Amino acid sequence: MRHGFIKVKFGHGHDANQMLKRKLAVNFLKWGKIETTFSKVKVLKPIIEKMVTKIKGGTEADHNQLLKQLGSHEQLLENFKEIKTAMSKINSGFVKIIKLGARESDGGQMARLIWAYPVVNAGAAAAVKKSAVVKDEKKLEVKKTK
């Protein structure tokens, strides 16, 4: 008997559940935060904790394990360096969960997963800069046409 054994299943099938976890992890590592249902955040937290431990290890085997878990997301490799430097002196508790309350449409409990310590995400900063440049270009085009 497996007393105290808790495994969360989302009911989509094994492969779909693995892909859901992978996408959640990739999005969190890319943007530095994620807002989704509480059950998904509870499943994602230990995955991220283990990934950060592997990132801190820095060996080739750890790198291969991360690529196996995340797929071929090369843009995340730049973020790994920032995560490694930010979390180098910390042993655990890399991320924290913030409960947000019920979703208005269906009442699902929402939560946000964020870094417990400040980590600068190059991917998020670059995306913000790109969106700002695109908005500025659109404003210039509107002004030119008037």
C-alpha positions in Angstrom: 0.0 0.0 0.0 1.2 3.5 -0.8 0.1 5.5 2.2 0.6 9.2 1.8 1.4 8.9 -1.9 -0.1 11.8 -3.7 0.1 12.2 -7.5 -1.8 14.9 -9.2 -3.4 13.9 -12.5 -5.0 16.4 -14.8 -7.1 13.9 -16.7 -5.8 14.6 -20.2 -3.7 11.5 -20.6 0.0 10.8 -19.7 1.5 12.5 -22.8 -0.7 15.6 -22.6 0.0 16.0 -18.9 3.8 15.8 -19.6 3.5 18.4 -22.3 1.4 20.6 -20.0 4.1 20.5 -17.3 6.8 21.2 -19.9 5.0 24.2 -21.3 4.3 25.6 -17.9 8.0 25.2 -16.9 9.2 26.8 -20.2 6.9 29.7 -19.8 7.9 30.2 -16.2 11.6 30.1 -17.0 11.1 32.4 -19.9 9.0 35.1 -18.2 9.9 34.6 -14.5 6.3 34.3 -13.4 3.2 32.4 -14.3 -0.4 32.8 -13.3 -2.6 29.7 -13.6 -4.8 27.4 -11.5 -3.6 26.4 -8.0 -3.4 22.7 -8.8 -1.1 23.4 -11.8 1.1 25.7 -9.7 1.4 23.0 -7.0 2.6 20.5 -9.6 5.0 23.0 -11.2 6.7 24.2 -8.1 8.8 21.0 -7.4 9.6 20.7 -11.1 11.1 24.2 -11.1 12.9 23.6 -7.8 14.6 20.5 -9.3 15.5 22.4 -12.5 17.1 25.2 -10.6 19.2 22.7 -8.6 20.3 21.2 -11.9 21.0 24.7 -13.3 23.2 25.4 -10.2 25.1 22.1 -10.7 26.3 23.2 -14.2 27.7 19.9 -15.3 27.2 18.5 -18.8 24.9 15.8 -17.4 22.7 18.4 -15.7 22.6 20.4 -18.9 21.5 17.3 -20.9 18.8 16.5 -18.3 17.4 20.0 -18.6 17.4 19.9 -22.4 15.6 16.5 -22.1 12.9 18.0 -19.8 12.5 21.3 -21.6 13.0 20.2 -25.2 15.1 22.3 -27.6 14.5 25.8 -26.1 17.8 27.4 -26.7 16.7 30.9 -25.6 16.4 29.5 -22.1 20.1 28.8 -21.9 20.8 32.5 -21.6 18.4 32.7 -18.6 20.2 29.8 -17.0 23.3 31.9 -16.4 21.2 34.6 -14.7 19.4 32.0 -12.6 22.7 30.4 -11.6 24.2 33.6 -10.4 21.1 34.7 -8.5 20.5 31.4 -6.8 24.2 30.4 -6.1 24.1 31.0 -2.4 20.6 29.6 -1.8 19.9 25.9 -1.1 16.1 25.7 -1.5 13.0 27.8 -1.7 13.7 29.2 -5.1 10.1 29.9 -6.0 6.9 30.9 -4.0 3.2 30.5 -4.6 0.8 33.4 -4.1 -2.9 32.6 -4.0 -5.0 35.0 -6.0 -8.5 33.8 -5.2 -11.3 32.4 -7.4 -11.5 33.0 -11.1 -14.6 35.0 -12.0 -15.8 32.9 -14.9 -15.8 29.4 -13.4 -14.6 29.8 -9.8 -11.3 28.0 -10.3 -8.7 28.8 -7.6 -6.0 30.9 -9.2 -2.4 31.3 -8.1 0.8 32.9 -9.2 4.3 31.3 -9.1 7.2 33.8 -8.9 10.8 33.7 -8.0 11.4 34.0 -4.2 14.6 36.1 -4.9 15.1 38.6 -7.6 16.2 37.1 -10.9 16.7 39.3 -14.0 15.1 37.5 -17.0 16.7 38.5 -20.3 13.9 37.0 -22.3 11.2 39.0 -20.5 13.2 42.2 -20.7 13.9 41.7 -24.4 10.2 41.0 -25.1 9.2 44.2 -23.3 11.7 46.2 -25.2 10.5 44.8 -28.5 6.9 45.5 -27.7 7.8 49.1 -26.8 9.7 49.5 -30.0 6.8 48.1 -32.0 4.4 50.5 -30.3 6.7 53.5 -31.0 7.0 52.5 -34.6 3.2 52.3 -34.9 2.9 55.7 -33.3 5.4 57.1 -35.9 3.5 55.5 -38.7 0.2 57.0 -37.5 1.8 60.4 -37.2 3.4 60.2 -40.7 0.0 59.3 -42.3 -1.8 62.3 -40.8 
